[in-house]
Amino acid sequence: MWRDLARSMLAPPVRRLSIDFKRTGERVVSPIMLIALIAGVLALVPVTYRNYVLARDLEAKVQELSALDRVRPTRSTEAVKRVDDRLRRQFLRANAILRELHTPWDELFSAIETSGDARVGLLSLETNPRKREVAVVAEAKTVAAMFAYIEKLQSIPVFSRVELQTHEVQSRGVTQPVRFRLVCSWHLNS
């Protein structure tokens, strides 16, 4: 009882709400809504007409292109093969040129030069960019000098493989120089 009295003194009485989601009366359309509806319909008329004109023009262009396709003669397969062979040869030549251009010439030659030894003389260098190889023909004063030179080349990071292909001990009196051929394969850093 005291609680009810305290509650009635603190809070004002709450009125009951009645919400009617379904109107039972007649709807009235305001003149502003009617003007907006008419303006929207009038704005759609030119857009619809423009859309119709674009669709008609597109259909005419499609018809024109299909007529041109029917008139254009087809190429013979022999001519296509000749062009394909010519393009393939040009492509192979272009790839060979690119291989030559991407060969790290500076790194290769400086690696071979810096690995030089007073006991080893270079006689020739032959490059094969397709296989990424350099063939070195050299002459060493001794067999030990030849092996030291090969080990020095193997320690250079530019070369992925150094292989002794041939060697021949020359008999010239007291000294017996060794003529040898190496093949060094390189790898590209880029």
Order of alpha helices (4+ residues) and beta strands (2+ residues): alpha-alpha-alpha-alpha-beta-beta-alpha-beta-beta
